[in-house]
Amino acid sequence: MFKKMSICEKCFDRRIREIASLPWPDQDSSMPVKKYFELFKVCCVIAGIPLDTGIASDLFVRGLTTENKKEATEMCNSSSRPVDGNYLTDLVCYLSSVEDFKRTVFEQKK
């Protein structure tokens, strides 16, 4: 139904600057990554950014807590598969699993 249209480099750069200047939410340290992802999806819809783009992935990772950024970077570096349309969903699932694991292990030690 819709065709993808190419845009000139100047327009693309201007759009990237506009997107980057928007106030994107950061993940609070007590906020589960799934809740942050839901908030992020709303922001992407408002800004008109498809979730399956590199821009969305970059903005999502930038807003994560320092600990989750480290996990996301390690996942990207160790993964041999290319970043595709499911990248953010896979990343959220991975980070949620890590959060659940840490919560289970640390709560059992108390």
Buried (B, 14 or more C-beta within 10 A) or exposed (E): EEEEEEEEEEEEEEBEEEBEEEEBEEBEEEEBBEEBBEBBBEBBEEBEBEBBBEBBBEBBBEBBBEBBBEBBEEBEEEEEEEBEEEBBEBBBBBBBEBBEEEEEEEEEEE
